[in-house]
Every structure is written in C-alpha cells, then in structure tokens.
C-alpha cells in the first residue's frame, strides 16, 4: 500500500467528513474493529503524511495504553518517551503502556496501528504489561516472527486504507488466546478508570471486592502500572483533554473536582507531560489534535486511556469476557503517525 492510496475517513456511518480534515499532505483514519474484538482492540488507525523534509515532521502524543504500530512506505521514524529515544523505530513495534508524553519525528509515509485494552493484553501476551511500560520493542519479540511477517506483508499488500480493518480483524481474531481468569476484575477496573470517581486505591479495591495487594498485581500484570498511577493518569487526562479540546487559553475551572487547586493539577502535568499544560498545548501536534476530534467521533472517547468499553459505539453484538456475559457491544481505537 502506497502513501497516495490513503484517503482517510472511517468505516462508521454517520460521521461528518469534516471530522477527518487535515492540513495538505496529511490524512487520518479511525475504524472500529469487528464485534468479536470489541473488548480487546480499542480501534484501528491509519495516519499518513507526505512530509519528507530532511528535518522531519514533529508530533507529540499523550500517555496511552498499549499499541501496535506498523510503518508502511515510510521514511525513518524516531520516537522519544521521556528521556529514552528509539531511533530508528522498527517497521512493526509494540508500544507499551505509557505515563509520559511521546514525541515522534517522521519523514513521510503511513503508520497503521491498533490499541490494545487490558482485556486484550490478557489474551494476546503472556508477559506482564509492566515489563513494557514506557518502552517500545520489535513486535516480533512478543508476537513472534511469523505473525509479524504475515501482518506486515498483508498490510503492505492492502489496496487502500479501507482494507486495513478487515485485514486486522482476520489476523487478530485468529491470534486471540483463551479468556483470562482475571477477565471480570480487569473489566471492572477498566470501567473505574473510564469514569470520574475517587483516585484512592482502597476505594478501587472495594469496588472490585479484592485486597489492595491483589489489585496491584492485577494492575501491573494487565495494565502496566500500579493502580494509583492508573487512577492519577486517567484523572489528569480527563481534565487535560477538556482543556485541549476547548482551545484557547487554559481554563482550570474545568479540571476534575478532586484536584485541590490549579497547582495540584500542574504537578500532575509535570508528571505525565513533563511540562506545563500551556507549554504542551503550544507544541506542534497536528496528528494529536486531529486524533482527539476523530477518535471521539468514531469511538466515543478522545483518547485510549479514557476509552469506555461499556459506552463505546457498537458495530454488532457478541458475548464478551465479563461477569455480564449477556451484554454486548463494540469498539475501536486511535490513529497516529505514531500514535497516542
């Protein structure tokens, strides 16, 4: 698949084309996965940029859950998470869960990817998500050389970006392992993180009806971070995304009610962005701005971290790994030339 075959858009009906508007030479696409993947894959994305300048294009992205990224017909890519830089990025990569902002420098081409929920991690990977926090590794190191080779070949051979979702549906459905014994608790914690509420571990453990030490094990194994970090990350991003999507000057009156004051929020900004909200909002980030808008329209939430599998738009109905096995629904995830 060549760069000029990427038009952008979605497989979701009823979404205004303006949602996917990008500057000249760029395109963005978000698609929902098949219903049977709804709990595991938070969505598919395709980003395209024609920028091939020597300096490259710089984009910034927010902390996120785990993602797989495949570069197609692309120039060199460098990605920095905190103080660690991955240069060059492998053609196919696993981005582990992050609690720091991500900087990407690209030189034209296409980036195809999919987000992985904690339920998805439990069915796709044997190792703890905590082993990959704030890290990027070659996809073949975790999903094997044969699967990675076939995945890259299938996407390279796709006629256009509309073919990406069917290809990923088929390959990921075949790859899913059996449901994990922790699935009911994983789902409950995902729901807690997706909604406003207390940020203390004791309250979360009480809602799951498990001891705090069991909550920590569950969180690190399937989500990548201890529960306190997950709760704080979700709270910060709920507040910060409101500021970003509102545009203009930062209005701290919209931040989460559990923040004591603006300085409390600014401390979290230093933790998760490495800078103040105003400084981050002033950075070059065309794909992040577009992804917040497009992802929200297609998938029901602007970022992966805030993805709510109970409220995300459904495509078809399928039984799920849940204590509520009779409920049904579908989802999808984000986009990026290296995404968020």
C-alpha positions as CSV (number, residue, x, y, z in Angstrom):
1,X,0.0,0.0,0.0
2,X,1.5,3.3,-1.1
3,X,1.1,6.7,0.6
4,X,-1.1,8.0,-2.2
5,X,-3.7,5.3,-1.5
6,X,-4.5,6.7,1.9
7,X,-7.7,8.9,1.8
8,X,-8.6,8.9,5.5
9,X,-12.1,8.6,7.0
10,X,-13.8,5.7,8.7
11,X,-15.9,2.5,8.3
12,X,-18.5,4.1,10.6
13,X,-21.6,5.6,9.0
14,X,-23.0,9.0,10.1
15,X,-19.6,10.7,10.9
16,X,-19.1,14.0,9.2
17,X,-16.2,14.1,6.7
18,X,-15.0,17.4,8.4
19,X,-14.0,15.3,11.4
20,X,-11.1,14.0,9.4
21,X,-10.0,17.3,7.9
22,X,-6.2,17.6,7.9
23,X,-3.6,20.0,6.5
24,X,-2.5,19.4,3.0
25,X,-0.4,16.3,2.6
26,X,-1.8,14.6,5.7
27,X,-4.7,12.1,6.3
28,X,-6.2,10.3,9.3
29,X,-8.5,7.3,9.6
30,X,-10.2,5.6,12.5
31,X,-12.1,2.3,12.2
32,X,-14.0,0.1,14.6
33,X,-12.8,-3.5,14.9
34,X,-15.1,-6.5,14.5
35,X,-17.6,-7.0,17.3
36,X,-15.8,-10.2,18.5
37,X,-12.7,-8.0,19.1
38,X,-14.6,-5.2,20.8
39,X,-13.3,-5.8,24.3
40,X,-9.7,-6.4,23.3
41,X,-8.9,-4.0,20.5
42,X,-9.8,-0.3,21.2
43,X,-9.8,0.6,17.5
44,X,-7.7,0.8,14.3
45,X,-6.0,3.9,13.0
46,X,-4.1,5.0,9.9
47,X,-2.1,8.1,9.7
48,X,-0.5,9.5,6.5
49,X,1.9,12.3,5.9
50,X,3.7,13.3,2.7
51,X,6.3,15.4,4.6
52,X,9.6,14.1,3.5
53,X,11.8,17.0,4.6
54,X,15.3,16.3,6.0
55,X,14.3,17.8,9.3
56,X,11.2,15.6,9.5
57,X,7.8,16.4,11.0
58,X,7.4,16.6,14.8
59,X,4.3,15.4,16.6
60,X,3.5,15.0,20.3
61,X,1.1,12.5,21.8
62,X,-0.4,11.9,25.2
63,X,0.2,8.9,27.6
64,X,-1.6,5.9,26.4
65,X,-2.4,2.2,26.8
66,X,-0.5,-0.4,24.8
67,X,-0.4,-0.1,21.0
68,X,0.9,-1.9,18.0
69,X,2.3,0.2,15.1
70,X,3.3,-0.8,11.6
71,X,5.1,1.6,9.3
72,X,4.3,1.3,5.6
73,X,6.1,3.1,2.7
74,X,7.7,5.3,5.4
75,X,10.9,7.2,5.9
76,X,13.0,7.0,9.1
77,X,11.0,7.4,12.4
78,X,12.3,8.3,15.8
79,X,10.2,8.2,18.9
80,X,11.0,9.5,22.4
81,X,9.3,8.5,25.6
82,X,10.6,10.6,28.5
83,X,14.4,10.5,28.2
84,X,14.6,7.4,26.1
85,X,14.7,7.6,22.2
86,X,14.0,4.8,19.8
87,X,15.8,5.6,16.5
88,X,15.1,4.1,14.1
89,X,11.7,2.7,15.0
90,X,11.3,-0.9,13.8
91,X,8.8,-1.5,10.9
92,X,6.5,-3.3,13.4
93,X,6.6,-2.3,17.0
94,X,4.8,-2.8,20.3
95,X,4.4,0.4,22.2
96,X,4.0,-0.5,25.9
97,X,1.6,1.4,28.2
98,X,2.9,4.9,28.9
99,X,2.6,7.5,31.7
100,X,4.7,10.1,29.8
101,X,4.2,12.2,26.7
102,X,5.6,10.8,23.5
103,X,7.5,12.7,20.8
104,X,7.6,11.4,17.2
105,X,9.8,12.6,14.3
106,X,8.7,11.2,11.0
107,X,9.8,11.6,7.4
108,X,6.7,10.8,5.4
109,X,4.7,7.6,4.9
110,X,1.9,5.7,6.6
111,X,1.5,4.4,10.1
112,X,-1.1,1.8,10.8
113,X,-1.9,0.8,14.3
114,X,-4.3,-0.6,16.8
115,X,-4.9,0.0,20.5
116,X,-4.9,-2.9,23.0
117,X,-7.1,-2.9,26.1
118,X,-6.1,-4.6,29.3
119,X,-8.5,-7.4,28.4
120,X,-6.8,-7.6,25.0
121,X,-3.4,-7.7,26.7
122,X,-4.5,-10.7,28.8
123,X,-5.5,-12.6,25.6
124,X,-2.6,-11.6,23.3
125,X,0.5,-11.6,25.5
126,X,2.0,-13.9,28.1
127,X,4.3,-11.4,29.7
128,X,3.3,-8.7,32.2
129,X,2.3,-5.4,30.7
130,X,4.5,-3.9,33.4
131,X,7.6,-5.3,31.6
132,X,6.8,-2.9,28.7
133,X,5.8,0.3,30.5
134,X,7.3,3.3,28.7
135,X,9.1,1.1,26.3
136,X,8.9,0.2,22.6
137,X,10.0,-3.2,21.4
138,X,10.0,-5.0,18.0
139,X,6.7,-6.7,17.6
140,X,8.3,-10.0,16.6
141,X,9.8,-10.1,20.1
142,X,6.4,-10.6,21.7
143,X,4.1,-11.9,18.9
144,X,6.7,-14.0,17.0
145,X,8.5,-13.6,13.7
146,X,5.9,-15.5,11.6
147,X,2.9,-13.5,12.8
148,X,4.8,-10.2,12.5
149,X,6.0,-11.1,8.9
150,X,2.5,-12.0,7.8
151,X,0.9,-8.9,9.4
152,X,3.4,-6.6,7.7
153,X,3.0,-8.4,4.3
154,X,-0.8,-8.2,4.5
155,X,-0.8,-4.5,5.3
156,X,1.8,-3.7,2.6
157,X,-0.4,-5.5,0.1
158,X,-3.6,-3.7,1.0
159,X,-5.1,-1.8,-1.9
160,X,-6.0,1.2,0.2
161,X,-6.8,2.3,3.8
162,X,-10.3,0.9,3.7
163,X,-8.9,-2.6,3.6
164,X,-6.9,-2.2,6.8
165,X,-9.7,-3.0,9.2
166,X,-10.8,-6.3,7.5
167,X,-7.1,-7.4,7.4
168,X,-6.6,-6.7,11.1
169,X,-9.9,-8.2,12.1
170,X,-9.0,-11.5,10.5
171,X,-5.4,-11.7,11.8
172,X,-6.2,-10.6,15.4
173,X,-9.3,-12.9,15.7
174,X,-7.0,-15.8,14.8
175,X,-4.4,-14.7,17.3
176,X,-6.5,-14.3,20.4
177,X,-5.7,-16.7,23.2
178,X,-8.3,-18.1,25.6
179,X,-10.2,-15.8,28.1
180,X,-8.1,-14.9,31.2
181,X,-9.3,-15.9,34.6
182,X,-8.8,-12.3,35.7
183,X,-11.2,-11.0,33.0
184,X,-14.1,-10.0,35.3
185,X,-11.8,-7.9,37.5
186,X,-9.9,-6.4,34.5
187,X,-13.3,-5.3,33.1
188,X,-14.3,-3.7,36.4
189,X,-11.0,-1.8,36.7
190,X,-11.3,-0.6,33.1
191,X,-14.8,0.8,33.9
192,X,-13.4,2.6,37.0
193,X,-10.6,4.2,35.0
194,X,-13.0,5.4,32.3
195,X,-15.3,7.3,34.7
196,X,-15.0,10.1,37.2
197,X,-14.6,9.0,40.8
198,X,-12.2,8.5,43.7
199,X,-8.5,8.2,43.0
200,X,-7.6,6.2,46.1
201,X,-6.6,2.5,45.9
202,X,-8.8,1.5,48.8
203,X,-12.0,2.6,47.0
204,X,-11.0,0.9,43.8
205,X,-10.2,-2.4,45.7
206,X,-13.5,-2.2,47.5
207,X,-15.4,-1.8,44.2
208,X,-13.6,-4.9,42.8
209,X,-14.0,-6.7,46.2
210,X,-10.4,-7.7,46.3
211,X,-7.5,-6.9,48.7
212,X,-5.2,-4.0,47.7
213,X,-2.3,-6.3,47.1
214,X,-4.4,-8.3,44.6
215,X,-5.4,-5.0,42.9
216,X,-1.8,-4.1,42.5
217,X,-0.9,-7.5,40.9
218,X,-3.9,-7.2,38.6
219,X,-3.0,-3.6,37.6
220,X,0.7,-4.2,36.8
221,X,0.1,-7.5,35.0
222,X,-2.6,-6.4,32.6
223,X,-2.5,-2.5,32.7
224,X,1.3,-2.0,33.1
225,X,1.2,0.3,36.1
226,X,0.3,0.2,39.8
227,X,-3.4,1.2,40.5
228,X,-2.6,4.6,41.9
229,X,-0.7,5.6,38.8
230,X,-3.6,4.4,36.6
231,X,-6.1,6.4,38.6
232,X,-4.0,9.5,38.5
233,X,-3.2,9.2,34.8
234,X,-6.9,8.9,34.0
235,X,-7.9,11.8,36.2
236,X,-5.2,14.0,34.6
237,X,-6.1,13.1,31.0
238,X,-9.8,13.7,31.6
239,X,-9.0,17.2,32.8
240,X,-6.3,18.0,30.3
241,X,-8.2,16.7,27.2
242,X,-11.1,19.1,28.2
243,X,-8.6,22.0,28.1
244,X,-7.2,20.9,24.7
245,X,-10.5,20.3,23.0
246,X,-11.8,23.6,24.3
247,X,-9.0,25.5,22.6
248,X,-7.8,29.0,23.6
249,X,-6.3,29.7,27.0
250,X,-6.2,27.0,29.7
251,X,-9.3,27.3,31.9
252,X,-8.5,25.5,35.1
253,X,-12.1,25.7,36.3
254,X,-12.9,22.7,34.1
255,X,-10.4,20.3,35.8
256,X,-11.5,17.3,37.8
257,X,-13.2,18.2,41.1
258,X,-10.8,16.0,43.1
259,X,-7.9,18.4,42.3
260,X,-7.3,20.7,45.3
261,X,-6.3,23.6,43.2
262,X,-4.5,24.5,39.9
263,X,-1.1,23.9,41.4
264,X,-2.2,20.3,42.2
265,X,-3.1,19.9,38.5
266,X,0.1,21.4,37.4
267,X,2.1,18.9,39.4
268,X,0.3,16.1,37.6
269,X,1.1,17.8,34.3
270,X,4.8,17.7,35.2
271,X,4.5,14.0,35.9
272,X,2.5,13.0,32.8
273,X,3.6,15.6,30.2
274,X,7.0,16.7,31.6
275,X,5.9,20.3,31.2
276,X,3.0,22.7,31.9
277,X,-0.3,22.3,30.1
278,X,0.2,25.7,28.3
279,X,3.6,24.6,27.0
280,X,2.3,21.3,25.7
281,X,-0.6,22.9,24.0
282,X,1.7,25.3,22.2
283,X,3.8,22.4,20.7
284,X,3.5,21.1,17.2
285,X,1.0,18.3,17.2
286,X,-1.3,18.2,14.1
287,X,-2.0,14.4,14.4
288,X,-2.8,14.6,18.2
289,X,-5.3,17.5,17.6
290,X,-6.9,15.6,14.7
291,X,-7.0,12.3,16.6
292,X,-8.8,13.8,19.7
293,X,-11.5,15.0,17.4
294,X,-11.7,12.0,15.1
295,X,-11.4,9.3,17.7
296,X,-14.1,10.9,19.8
297,X,-16.5,10.9,16.8
298,X,-15.8,7.3,15.8
299,X,-15.1,5.6,19.1
300,X,-16.8,7.7,21.7
301,X,-13.8,8.9,23.6
302,X,-10.9,11.2,22.6
303,X,-8.0,9.1,24.0
304,X,-7.2,5.4,24.6
305,X,-6.8,5.9,28.3
306,X,-10.3,7.2,28.6
307,X,-11.8,4.5,26.3
308,X,-15.0,3.2,27.9
309,X,-15.9,-0.3,26.5
310,X,-19.3,-0.1,28.1
311,X,-20.3,3.1,26.3
312,X,-18.2,2.9,23.1
313,X,-20.4,2.8,19.9
314,X,-21.2,-0.8,18.9
315,X,-21.0,-2.4,15.5
316,X,-22.5,-5.8,16.1
317,X,-23.4,-7.7,19.3
318,X,-21.3,-10.5,20.6
319,X,-20.8,-12.2,24.0
320,X,-17.9,-10.9,26.0
321,X,-15.4,-11.8,28.7
322,X,-17.4,-10.4,31.5
323,X,-19.4,-11.1,34.6
324,X,-22.2,-9.7,32.4
325,X,-21.9,-12.2,29.7
326,X,-25.3,-11.4,28.2
327,X,-24.4,-7.8,27.4
328,X,-23.0,-7.0,24.0
329,X,-21.2,-4.2,22.2
330,X,-18.2,-3.0,20.0
331,X,-15.3,-0.5,19.9
332,X,-12.3,0.9,18.4
333,X,-9.2,2.8,18.8
334,X,-6.9,5.6,17.7
335,X,-4.7,6.9,15.0
336,X,-1.2,8.2,14.5
337,X,1.8,8.5,12.5
338,X,3.0,7.2,15.8
339,X,0.1,7.5,17.9
340,X,-1.4,8.2,21.1
